[in-house]
Amino acid sequence: MKKTLKISFSLRNAYHVNGILFALKQIPLLKKLLPEKIYGVWGLKVFANVLSVIWEIVTIFLGKFLYFLLMLNLMCSLYQDVPKDRVYLHILLILTVIGAYGRTILFHPSRDKYYAMILLRMDAREYTLVNYAYQMLKDIVGFLPFSILFGMGNGVPLWLCILFPFSTVGGKILFAAYSLGNYEKNGYVYNEDKGGKVYWIVLGLLLLAAYLLPAVKILLPAWAFTVCMLVFLAGGILSVKKLLTFPYYREVNQQLLASLQNQMDTPTLAQTAKAQNEKIISTDKSITSKRRGFEYLNELFIRRHQKILWKASVKLTAVFAAAVFLAGLALFLVPKAREPVNRLILNYLPYFVFIMYSINRGTGFTRTLFMNCDHSLLTYSFFKQPGMVLKLFRIRLREIIKINLPPALVIGGGLSLLLYVSGGTENPVNYGVIFVSILCQSMFFSVHYLTIYYLLQPYNQGTEMKSGTYSLVTSATYFICFFMMQVKMPTLLFGGVCIAFCILYMIVACVLVYRFAPETFRIRS
C-alpha cells in the first residue's frame, strides 16, 4: 500500500512538474532567460517540485473555502426573512447530496489512472483503493475547518459541524458502493464526467430546490439534516466492505479509461477535435457570397461553420428564455418571492459577470478560426500586414459579437422584465442600465478573447496550445470573474462603471491589435 501511494505521488508530481516547466518556458519575459534544455536543470526542477507540492496542499483547502464562501455563505445572505441556521442547513444538505451523486472520485477518469493502470499495469484494486482513501482523507481535512468556521457563524452546533465532513465522505462511499453493485448486476460503469440527460435533469432540480425554495420560505426541517448526515455516515461505514471486496476494478477502469486511452493513442487531442469539427463543416458548393476581399472570406467561413459557431448560442438563448419565463411565472404565482428577487437584481448585478463569462463563445470562436482558417492563412505574409490585420480583426469582432448577442439580449431583457414584475424600482434608469450593462459585458468578453488570440496566438501548426502566457491570461480572467460574484454593488453604480470600462477596453484593444498583432499573430513553433 505504501509503495503504491508513493508511485502514485511520483506519477502525478512528474507531469505537474513538467507542466510547470513548460508553462515557464512560454512566458515571453522568461523565455530568453531560461536555458533550452529546461527539463534537465536541477534547480528549476526543484523549484517546480516545490510549486507542485504547494499546489497539492492549496487544493486541499482552497476549493472547500470557496465552496463554503460562495455556494453557502454568500447565498444564505440573500434570504433575509428566514432563520439563518435553517437556510444554511437546507442548502448544505442538498449540495451534499449533489456531491455524493456527482463527484464520487472513484469513477473519475484521469491521466494518473491511465498512466498507472494502463501503461504501468499496476494492480488496479490496490491503486484504486489507496488513491480513493487518500482523496477521502483530503476531503475530510479540507472540509473540517471551514465546516466549523462557516457553520458556527450561521448558528449551527459545533458537533454537527464536526460531523459534516465525515458524513460527506460517507455519502460518497455509499454511492460508490451502490455503483459498484450496479456494475456487478448490470455491467454498467458510471462515469461522473459523462452525465446523461437524467443526470443533468436531477442536478438542475436539486439546485432549484436548494436555492429557490428558501426564497418562498420553504425549508427542510433541521432534524432532516441531522438524520441524513447520520445515515450517510452509517451507510458509508457499512459500504467500506463492498469497496474492499469488489473483484472487478481492472475491468471497471478499463471501460472508464477507454475514451481517454483512445485520445492518448491519437497524435493529439487538438487534432482529434479538429477532425470532429471537420465532419460538421458544410461542404455545400452552393454556399457563396457576393462580397469582396476579407468580407467575402469571412462570410464563407461563417456560413460553412454555422453549426459549430451558432449551435451553442441558439441553445443558450432558448434555455435562458425558458428560465425567464419560469421565473416570471413563479413570481406571479408566489408573491412572497418578489421582494427577495427584486433585492437580488438591484444589488447583485456583478454576479452576472461570471455568468456572461461562462456562456461567452470567445474561446470556441477563436479555436475554430485557427483550426479551419488561420493555420493556413498565417503562412502568407500579406495576411500579417497591419492594415490587413486590423481590418479582419474588426470584421471578426463584429461576427463574434453577433454570435454572443442573442443570449445576452435574453438575459438583459429578462432581468429588466423580472425587476419590473418583482416590484420595479424608484429609478427607471435601472431598467436601461441592467439591459445595456449585460450587452456590454457580452461585447467585452467577445473583444477580450479575440484580442488575446491576436496578441498571444497560442496554437502551433498541429493546433496544439503552446502558450503559457495565454493560459495565464485566461486563468486570470476566470478568477477575476469568479470573485466578482462576491461583489455587492447598486445596479446604477456598477452598470455605469461596467459600460464605461467596456467601451474603453474596446478602443484600447483595437489600438493594441493594430500596433502589435503583425508581430504576435503567427503560428507557434
Secondary structure as a PSIPRED ss2 file (coil, helix, strand):
# PSIPRED VFORMAT (PSIPRED V4.0)

   1 M C   1.000  0.000  0.000
   2 K H   0.000  1.000  0.000
   3 K H   0.000  1.000  0.000
   4 T H   0.000  1.000  0.000
   5 L H   0.000  1.000  0.000
   6 K H   0.000  1.000  0.000
   7 I H   0.000  1.000  0.000
   8 S H   0.000  1.000  0.000
   9 F H   0.000  1.000  0.000
  10 S H   0.000  1.000  0.000
  11 L H   0.000  1.000  0.000
  12 R H   0.000  1.000  0.000
  13 N H   0.000  1.000  0.000
  14 A H   0.000  1.000  0.000
  15 Y H   0.000  1.000  0.000
  16 H H   0.000  1.000  0.000
  17 V H   0.000  1.000  0.000
  18 N H   0.000  1.000  0.000
  19 G H   0.000  1.000  0.000
  20 I H   0.000  1.000  0.000
  21 L H   0.000  1.000  0.000
  22 F H   0.000  1.000  0.000
  23 A H   0.000  1.000  0.000
  24 L H   0.000  1.000  0.000
  25 K H   0.000  1.000  0.000
  26 Q H   0.000  1.000  0.000
  27 I C   1.000  0.000  0.000
  28 P H   0.000  1.000  0.000
  29 L H   0.000  1.000  0.000
  30 L H   0.000  1.000  0.000
  31 K H   0.000  1.000  0.000
  32 K C   1.000  0.000  0.000
  33 L C   1.000  0.000  0.000
  34 L C   1.000  0.000  0.000
  35 P C   1.000  0.000  0.000
  36 E C   1.000  0.000  0.000
  37 K C   1.000  0.000  0.000
  38 I H   0.000  1.000  0.000
  39 Y H   0.000  1.000  0.000
  40 G H   0.000  1.000  0.000
  41 V C   1.000  0.000  0.000
  42 W H   0.000  1.000  0.000
  43 G H   0.000  1.000  0.000
  44 L H   0.000  1.000  0.000
  45 K H   0.000  1.000  0.000
  46 V H   0.000  1.000  0.000
  47 F H   0.000  1.000  0.000
  48 A H   0.000  1.000  0.000
  49 N H   0.000  1.000  0.000
  50 V H   0.000  1.000  0.000
  51 L H   0.000  1.000  0.000
  52 S H   0.000  1.000  0.000
  53 V H   0.000  1.000  0.000
  54 I H   0.000  1.000  0.000
  55 W H   0.000  1.000  0.000
  56 E H   0.000  1.000  0.000
  57 I H   0.000  1.000  0.000
  58 V H   0.000  1.000  0.000
  59 T H   0.000  1.000  0.000
  60 I H   0.000  1.000  0.000
  61 F H   0.000  1.000  0.000
  62 L H   0.000  1.000  0.000
  63 G H   0.000  1.000  0.000
  64 K H   0.000  1.000  0.000
  65 F H   0.000  1.000  0.000
  66 L H   0.000  1.000  0.000
  67 Y H   0.000  1.000  0.000
  68 F H   0.000  1.000  0.000
  69 L H   0.000  1.000  0.000
  70 L H   0.000  1.000  0.000
  71 M H   0.000  1.000  0.000
  72 L H   0.000  1.000  0.000
  73 N H   0.000  1.000  0.000
  74 L H   0.000  1.000  0.000
  75 M H   0.000  1.000  0.000
  76 C H   0.000  1.000  0.000
  77 S C   1.000  0.000  0.000
  78 L C   1.000  0.000  0.000
  79 Y C   1.000  0.000  0.000
  80 Q C   1.000  0.000  0.000
  81 D C   1.000  0.000  0.000
  82 V C   1.000  0.000  0.000
  83 P C   1.000  0.000  0.000
  84 K H   0.000  1.000  0.000
  85 D H   0.000  1.000  0.000
  86 R H   0.000  1.000  0.000
  87 V H   0.000  1.000  0.000
  88 Y H   0.000  1.000  0.000
  89 L H   0.000  1.000  0.000
  90 H H   0.000  1.000  0.000
  91 I H   0.000  1.000  0.000
  92 L H   0.000  1.000  0.000
  93 L H   0.000  1.000  0.000
  94 I H   0.000  1.000  0.000
  95 L H   0.000  1.000  0.000
  96 T H   0.000  1.000  0.000
  97 V H   0.000  1.000  0.000
  98 I H   0.000  1.000  0.000
  99 G H   0.000  1.000  0.000
 100 A H   0.000  1.000  0.000
 101 Y H   0.000  1.000  0.000
 102 G H   0.000  1.000  0.000
 103 R C   1.000  0.000  0.000
 104 T C   1.000  0.000  0.000
 105 I C   1.000  0.000  0.000
 106 L C   1.000  0.000  0.000
 107 F C   1.000  0.000  0.000
 108 H C   1.000  0.000  0.000
 109 P C   1.000  0.000  0.000
 110 S C   1.000  0.000  0.000
 111 R H   0.000  1.000  0.000
 112 D H   0.000  1.000  0.000
 113 K H   0.000  1.000  0.000
 114 Y H   0.000  1.000  0.000
 115 Y H   0.000  1.000  0.000
 116 A H   0.000  1.000  0.000
 117 M H   0.000  1.000  0.000
 118 I H   0.000  1.000  0.000
 119 L H   0.000  1.000  0.000
 120 L C   1.000  0.000  0.000
 121 R C   1.000  0.000  0.000
 122 M C   1.000  0.000  0.000
 123 D C   1.000  0.000  0.000
 124 A H   0.000  1.000  0.000
 125 R H   0.000  1.000  0.000
 126 E H   0.000  1.000  0.000
 127 Y H   0.000  1.000  0.000
 128 T H   0.000  1.000  0.000
 129 L H   0.000  1.000  0.000
 130 V H   0.000  1.000  0.000
 131 N H   0.000  1.000  0.000
 132 Y H   0.000  1.000  0.000
 133 A H   0.000  1.000  0.000
 134 Y H   0.000  1.000  0.000
 135 Q H   0.000  1.000  0.000
 136 M H   0.000  1.000  0.000
 137 L H   0.000  1.000  0.000
 138 K H   0.000  1.000  0.000
 139 D H   0.000  1.000  0.000
 140 I H   0.000  1.000  0.000
 141 V H   0.000  1.000  0.000
 142 G H   0.000  1.000  0.000
 143 F H   0.000  1.000  0.000
 144 L H   0.000  1.000  0.000
 145 P H   0.000  1.000  0.000
 146 F H   0.000  1.000  0.000
 147 S H   0.000  1.000  0.000
 148 I H   0.000  1.000  0.000
 149 L H   0.000  1.000  0.000
 150 F H   0.000  1.000  0.000
 151 G H   0.000  1.000  0.000
 152 M H   0.000  1.000  0.000
 153 G H   0.000  1.000  0.000
 154 N C   1.000  0.000  0.000
 155 G C   1.000  0.000  0.000
 156 V C   1.000  0.000  0.000
 157 P C   1.000  0.000  0.000
 158 L H   0.000  1.000  0.000
 159 W H   0.000  1.000  0.000
 160 L H   0.000  1.000  0.000
 161 C H   0.000  1.000  0.000
 162 I H   0.000  1.000  0.000
 163 L H   0.000  1.000  0.000
 164 F H   0.000  1.000  0.000
 165 P H   0.000  1.000  0.000
 166 F H   0.000  1.000  0.000
 167 S H   0.000  1.000  0.000
 168 T H   0.000  1.000  0.000
 169 V H   0.000  1.000  0.000
 170 G H   0.000  1.000  0.000
 171 G H   0.000  1.000  0.000
 172 K H   0.000  1.000  0.000
 173 I H   0.000  1.000  0.000
 174 L H   0.000  1.000  0.000
 175 F H   0.000  1.000  0.000
 176 A H   0.000  1.000  0.000
 177 A H   0.000  1.000  0.000
 178 Y H   0.000  1.000  0.000
 179 S H   0.000  1.000  0.000
 180 L H   0.000  1.000  0.000
 181 G H   0.000  1.000  0.000
 182 N H   0.000  1.000  0.000
 183 Y H   0.000  1.000  0.000
 184 E H   0.000  1.000  0.000
 185 K H   0.000  1.000  0.000
 186 N H   0.000  1.000  0.000
 187 G C   1.000  0.000  0.000
 188 Y C   1.000  0.000  0.000
 189 V C   1.000  0.000  0.000
 190 Y C   1.000  0.000  0.000
 191 N C   1.000  0.000  0.000
 192 E C   1.000  0.000  0.000
 193 D C   1.000  0.000  0.000
 194 K C   1.000  0.000  0.000
 195 G C   1.000  0.000  0.000
 196 G C   1.000  0.000  0.000
 197 K H   0.000  1.000  0.000
 198 V H   0.000  1.000  0.000
 199 Y H   0.000  1.000  0.000
 200 W H   0.000  1.000  0.000
 201 I H   0.000  1.000  0.000
 202 V H   0.000  1.000  0.000
 203 L H   0.000  1.000  0.000
 204 G H   0.000  1.000  0.000
 205 L H   0.000  1.000  0.000
 206 L H   0.000  1.000  0.000
 207 L H   0.000  1.000  0.000
 208 L H   0.000  1.000  0.000
 209 A H   0.000  1.000  0.000
 210 A H   0.000  1.000  0.000
 211 Y H   0.000  1.000  0.000
 212 L C   1.000  0.000  0.000
 213 L H   0.000  1.000  0.000
 214 P H   0.000  1.000  0.000
 215 A H   0.000  1.000  0.000
 216 V H   0.000  1.000  0.000
 217 K C   1.000  0.000  0.000
 218 I C   1.000  0.000  0.000
 219 L C   1.000  0.000  0.000
 220 L C   1.000  0.000  0.000
 221 P C   1.000  0.000  0.000
 222 A H   0.000  1.000  0.000
 223 W H   0.000  1.000  0.000
 224 A H   0.000  1.000  0.000
 225 F H   0.000  1.000  0.000
 226 T H   0.000  1.000  0.000
 227 V H   0.000  1.000  0.000
 228 C H   0.000  1.000  0.000
 229 M H   0.000  1.000  0.000
 230 L H   0.000  1.000  0.000
 231 V H   0.000  1.000  0.000
 232 F H   0.000  1.000  0.000
 233 L H   0.000  1.000  0.000
 234 A H   0.000  1.000  0.000
 235 G H   0.000  1.000  0.000
 236 G H   0.000  1.000  0.000
 237 I H   0.000  1.000  0.000
 238 L H   0.000  1.000  0.000
 239 S H   0.000  1.000  0.000
 240 V H   0.000  1.000  0.000
 241 K H   0.000  1.000  0.000
 242 K H   0.000  1.000  0.000
 243 L H   0.000  1.000  0.000
 244 L H   0.000  1.000  0.000
 245 T H   0.000  1.000  0.000
 246 F C   1.000  0.000  0.000
 247 P C   1.000  0.000  0.000
 248 Y C   1.000  0.000  0.000
 249 Y H   0.000  1.000  0.000
 250 R H   0.000  1.000  0.000
 251 E H   0.000  1.000  0.000
 252 V H   0.000  1.000  0.000
 253 N H   0.000  1.000  0.000
 254 Q H   0.000  1.000  0.000
 255 Q H   0.000  1.000  0.000
 256 L H   0.000  1.000  0.000
 257 L C   1.000  0.000  0.000
 258 A H   0.000  1.000  0.000
 259 S H   0.000  1.000  0.000
 260 L H   0.000  1.000  0.000
 261 Q H   0.000  1.000  0.000
 262 N H   0.000  1.000  0.000
 263 Q H   0.000  1.000  0.000
 264 M H   0.000  1.000  0.000
 265 D H   0.000  1.000  0.000
 266 T C   1.000  0.000  0.000
 267 P C   1.000  0.000  0.000
 268 T C   1.000  0.000  0.000
 269 L H   0.000  1.000  0.000
 270 A H   0.000  1.000  0.000
 271 Q H   0.000  1.000  0.000
 272 T H   0.000  1.000  0.000
 273 A H   0.000  1.000  0.000
 274 K H   0.000  1.000  0.000
 275 A H   0.000  1.000  0.000
 276 Q H   0.000  1.000  0.000
 277 N H   0.000  1.000  0.000
 278 E H   0.000  1.000  0.000
 279 K H   0.000  1.000  0.000
 280 I C   1.000  0.000  0.000
 281 I C   1.000  0.000  0.000
 282 S C   1.000  0.000  0.000
 283 T C   1.000  0.000  0.000
 284 D C   1.000  0.000  0.000
 285 K C   1.000  0.000  0.000
 286 S C   1.000  0.000  0.000
 287 I C   1.000  0.000  0.000
 288 T C   1.000  0.000  0.000
 289 S C   1.000  0.000  0.000
 290 K C   1.000  0.000  0.000
 291 R C   1.000  0.000  0.000
 292 R C   1.000  0.000  0.000
 293 G H   0.000  1.000  0.000
 294 F H   0.000  1.000  0.000
 295 E H   0.000  1.000  0.000
 296 Y H   0.000  1.000  0.000
 297 L H   0.000  1.000  0.000
 298 N H   0.000  1.000  0.000
 299 E H   0.000  1.000  0.000
 300 L H   0.000  1.000  0.000
 301 F H   0.000  1.000  0.000
 302 I H   0.000  1.000  0.000
 303 R H   0.000  1.000  0.000
 304 R H   0.000  1.000  0.000
 305 H C   1.000  0.000  0.000
 306 Q H   0.000  1.000  0.000
 307 K H   0.000  1.000  0.000
 308 I H   0.000  1.000  0.000
 309 L H   0.000  1.000  0.000
 310 W H   0.000  1.000  0.000
 311 K H   0.000  1.000  0.000
 312 A H   0.000  1.000  0.000
 313 S H   0.000  1.000  0.000
 314 V H   0.000  1.000  0.000
 315 K H   0.000  1.000  0.000
 316 L H   0.000  1.000  0.000
 317 T H   0.000  1.000  0.000
 318 A H   0.000  1.000  0.000
 319 V H   0.000  1.000  0.000
 320 F H   0.000  1.000  0.000
 321 A H   0.000  1.000  0.000
 322 A H   0.000  1.000  0.000
 323 A H   0.000  1.000  0.000
 324 V H   0.000  1.000  0.000
 325 F H   0.000  1.000  0.000
 326 L H   0.000  1.000  0.000
 327 A H   0.000  1.000  0.000
 328 G H   0.000  1.000  0.000
 329 L H   0.000  1.000  0.000
 330 A H   0.000  1.000  0.000
 331 L H   0.000  1.000  0.000
 332 F H   0.000  1.000  0.000
 333 L H   0.000  1.000  0.000
 334 V C   1.000  0.000  0.000
 335 P H   0.000  1.000  0.000
 336 K H   0.000  1.000  0.000
 337 A H   0.000  1.000  0.000
 338 R H   0.000  1.000  0.000
 339 E H   0.000  1.000  0.000
 340 P H   0.000  1.000  0.000
 341 V H   0.000  1.000  0.000
 342 N H   0.000  1.000  0.000
 343 R H   0.000  1.000  0.000
 344 L H   0.000  1.000  0.000
 345 I H   0.000  1.000  0.000
 346 L H   0.000  1.000  0.000
 347 N H   0.000  1.000  0.000
 348 Y E   0.000  0.000  1.000
 349 L C   1.000  0.000  0.000
 350 P C   1.000  0.000  0.000
 351 Y H   0.000  1.000  0.000
 352 F H   0.000  1.000  0.000
 353 V H   0.000  1.000  0.000
 354 F H   0.000  1.000  0.000
 355 I H   0.000  1.000  0.000
 356 M H   0.000  1.000  0.000
 357 Y H   0.000  1.000  0.000
 358 S H   0.000  1.000  0.000
 359 I H   0.000  1.000  0.000
 360 N C   1.000  0.000  0.000
 361 R C   1.000  0.000  0.000
 362 G H   0.000  1.000  0.000
 363 T H   0.000  1.000  0.000
 364 G H   0.000  1.000  0.000
 365 F H   0.000  1.000  0.000
 366 T H   0.000  1.000  0.000
 367 R H   0.000  1.000  0.000
 368 T H   0.000  1.000  0.000
 369 L H   0.000  1.000  0.000
 370 F H   0.000  1.000  0.000
 371 M H   0.000  1.000  0.000
 372 N H   0.000  1.000  0.000
 373 C H   0.000  1.000  0.000
 374 D H   0.000  1.000  0.000
 375 H H   0.000  1.000  0.000
 376 S H   0.000  1.000  0.000
 377 L H   0.000  1.000  0.000
 378 L C   1.000  0.000  0.000
 379 T C   1.000  0.000  0.000
 380 Y C   1.000  0.000  0.000
 381 S H   0.000  1.000  0.000
 382 F H   0.000  1.000  0.000
 383 F H   0.000  1.000  0.000
 384 K H   0.000  1.000  0.000
 385 Q C   1.000  0.000  0.000
 386 P H   0.000  1.000  0.000
 387 G H   0.000  1.000  0.000
 388 M H   0.000  1.000  0.000
 389 V H   0.000  1.000  0.000
 390 L H   0.000  1.000  0.000
 391 K H   0.000  1.000  0.000
 392 L H   0.000  1.000  0.000
 393 F H   0.000  1.000  0.000
 394 R H   0.000  1.000  0.000
 395 I H   0.000  1.000  0.000
 396 R H   0.000  1.000  0.000
 397 L H   0.000  1.000  0.000
 398 R H   0.000  1.000  0.000
 399 E H   0.000  1.000  0.000
 400 I H   0.000  1.000  0.000
 401 I H   0.000  1.000  0.000
 402 K H   0.000  1.000  0.000
 403 I H   0.000  1.000  0.000
 404 N H   0.000  1.000  0.000
 405 L H   0.000  1.000  0.000
 406 P H   0.000  1.000  0.000
 407 P H   0.000  1.000  0.000
 408 A H   0.000  1.000  0.000
 409 L H   0.000  1.000  0.000
 410 V H   0.000  1.000  0.000
 411 I H   0.000  1.000  0.000
 412 G H   0.000  1.000  0.000
 413 G H   0.000  1.000  0.000
 414 G H   0.000  1.000  0.000
 415 L H   0.000  1.000  0.000
 416 S H   0.000  1.000  0.000
 417 L H   0.000  1.000  0.000
 418 L H   0.000  1.000  0.000
 419 L H   0.000  1.000  0.000
 420 Y H   0.000  1.000  0.000
 421 V H   0.000  1.000  0.000
 422 S C   1.000  0.000  0.000
 423 G C   1.000  0.000  0.000
 424 G C   1.000  0.000  0.000
 425 T C   1.000  0.000  0.000
 426 E C   1.000  0.000  0.000
 427 N C   1.000  0.000  0.000
 428 P C   1.000  0.000  0.000
 429 V H   0.000  1.000  0.000
 430 N H   0.000  1.000  0.000
 431 Y H   0.000  1.000  0.000
 432 G H   0.000  1.000  0.000
 433 V H   0.000  1.000  0.000
 434 I H   0.000  1.000  0.000
 435 F H   0.000  1.000  0.000
 436 V H   0.000  1.000  0.000
 437 S H   0.000  1.000  0.000
 438 I H   0.000  1.000  0.000
 439 L H   0.000  1.000  0.000
 440 C H   0.000  1.000  0.000
 441 Q H   0.000  1.000  0.000
 442 S H   0.000  1.000  0.000
 443 M H   0.000  1.000  0.000
 444 F H   0.000  1.000  0.000
 445 F H   0.000  1.000  0.000
 446 S H   0.000  1.000  0.000
 447 V H   0.000  1.000  0.000
 448 H H   0.000  1.000  0.000
 449 Y H   0.000  1.000  0.000
 450 L H   0.000  1.000  0.000
 451 T H   0.000  1.000  0.000
 452 I H   0.000  1.000  0.000
 453 Y H   0.000  1.000  0.000
 454 Y H   0.000  1.000  0.000
 455 L H   0.000  1.000  0.000
 456 L H   0.000  1.000  0.000
 457 Q C   1.000  0.000  0.000
 458 P C   1.000  0.000  0.000
 459 Y E   0.000  0.000  1.000
 460 N E   0.000  0.000  1.000
 461 Q C   1.000  0.000  0.000
 462 G C   1.000  0.000  0.000
 463 T C   1.000  0.000  0.000
 464 E C   1.000  0.000  0.000
 465 M E   0.000  0.000  1.000
 466 K C   1.000  0.000  0.000
 467 S C   1.000  0.000  0.000
 468 G H   0.000  1.000  0.000
 469 T H   0.000  1.000  0.000
 470 Y H   0.000  1.000  0.000
 471 S H   0.000  1.000  0.000
 472 L H   0.000  1.000  0.000
 473 V H   0.000  1.000  0.000
 474 T H   0.000  1.000  0.000
 475 S H   0.000  1.000  0.000
 476 A H   0.000  1.000  0.000
 477 T H   0.000  1.000  0.000
 478 Y H   0.000  1.000  0.000
 479 F H   0.000  1.000  0.000
 480 I H   0.000  1.000  0.000
 481 C H   0.000  1.000  0.000
 482 F H   0.000  1.000  0.000
 483 F H   0.000  1.000  0.000
 484 M H   0.000  1.000  0.000
 485 M H   0.000  1.000  0.000
 486 Q H   0.000  1.000  0.000
 487 V C   1.000  0.000  0.000
 488 K C   1.000  0.000  0.000
 489 M E   0.000  0.000  1.000
 490 P C   1.000  0.000  0.000
 491 T H   0.000  1.000  0.000
 492 L H   0.000  1.000  0.000
 493 L H   0.000  1.000  0.000
 494 F H   0.000  1.000  0.000
 495 G H   0.000  1.000  0.000
 496 G H   0.000  1.000  0.000
 497 V H   0.000  1.000  0.000
 498 C H   0.000  1.000  0.000
 499 I H   0.000  1.000  0.000
 500 A H   0.000  1.000  0.000
 501 F H   0.000  1.000  0.000
 502 C H   0.000  1.000  0.000
 503 I H   0.000  1.000  0.000
 504 L H   0.000  1.000  0.000
 505 Y H   0.000  1.000  0.000
 506 M H   0.000  1.000  0.000
 507 I H   0.000  1.000  0.000
 508 V H   0.000  1.000  0.000
 509 A H   0.000  1.000  0.000
 510 C H   0.000  1.000  0.000
 511 V H   0.000  1.000  0.000
 512 L H   0.000  1.000  0.000
 513 V H   0.000  1.000  0.000
 514 Y H   0.000  1.000  0.000
 515 R H   0.000  1.000  0.000
 516 F H   0.000  1.000  0.000
 517 A H   0.000  1.000  0.000
 518 P H   0.000  1.000  0.000
 519 E H   0.000  1.000  0.000
 520 T H   0.000  1.000  0.000
 521 F C   1.000  0.000  0.000
 522 R C   1.000  0.000  0.000
 523 I C   1.000  0.000  0.000
 524 R E   0.000  0.000  1.000
 525 S C   1.000  0.000  0.000
